Amino acid sequence: MTDDFAAAIDGYRRDVVLLCYRFLGSLSDAEEAAQETALRAWRARATFRGDATLRTWLHRIGTRVCLDLLRQRRARVLPISIGAAGDPDRPPDPPSTEIAWLEPIPDEFLVGSTHDPAARYDLRESVALAFIAALQVLPPRQRAVVLLRDVLGWTAREAADALDMSVPAANSTLHRARTSLRETHHRTGREAVNTTGPTDPTSRRLLEAYVAAWQADDVDGLVAVMRRDVKLAMPPSTTWHAGRADVATALRRWIFGALRPATGYWVKSTSANGQPAALFGDRAEPDRPLGIQVLDIEGGRIVGITVFLDERIASRF
């Protein structure tokens, strides 16, 4: 029986990792939290009476684990949320190790994840970078209520019980959180999260064109698939650029100019956070990715490019 219970807990590992990622904005942190969730669940197995599903019970434990971790750790961010757009004629700022950066998550953690049909956000939207970044701005308990109510589809009573709150307090917290999320999207120029995923025909065509342009060092080709108000960010550098003209200048001067590998780039299509993405590296080292680019697509154009310049992160894809 104990082996069966351990196997049942392990069967929800990816689902718990995904919940913890939404809380923490980092796959490595989420995997740590999921491990702690499994440990706490195992120790408390005698208290599981089947009043709720095992998935719900594990999510309740995972929520408390994440809230404990959030008391100890800084919120994870993207460059766009911490400063003004940079001058494309200046080189990108060096990597900042003092900032806790938001990280992408491979789509393998979305595969097989169950999802309550009553939830406000569908699975892809609830892991989009724009949404995860907006969540990180919220205080921990507001973040928890949004995830439990709007993502997992829990009732007000279920969320309140999980967070040791009254129902009116949980509802008030949810209202404040939703208001903050709308304001965050407005400040960043994003009224909504992605409208198309990586398997959408338009997204596939745009990603193919984007990858082909990268491989050909074709900045004009890249610019052609971008919307006028496109934004480019390159964590762990704090530098980001806004607008097609500035992005084009930064690409020509730095990405395909002074910072370009002597042999050029290799680029490979992939997906992350339910969005089109591209791994890239130096052609001289075809098995070593230097980073991963995650694309935001709206209205048939690329509106956001987040280039995670981190070999450790890229290697997960």
Buried (B, 14 or more C-beta within 10 A) or exposed (E): EEEEBBEBBEEBBBBBBBBBBBBBBBBEBBBBBBBBBBEBBEEEBEEBEEEBEBBBBBBBBBBBBBBEBBEEEEBBBBBBBEEEBBEBEEBBBEBBEEBBBBBBBBBEBBEEBEBEEEBEBBBBBBBBBBBBBBBBBBEBBBBBBBBBBBBBBBEBEBBBBBBEBEBEBBBEBBEBBBEBBEEBBEEBBBEEBBBBBBEBEBBBEBBEBBBEBBBEBBBEBBBBBBBEEBBBBBBBBBBBBBBBEBBBBBBBBBBBBEEBBEEBBBBBBBBBBBBBBBBBBBBEEEEEBBBBBBBBBBEEBBBBBBBBBBEEBBEBB
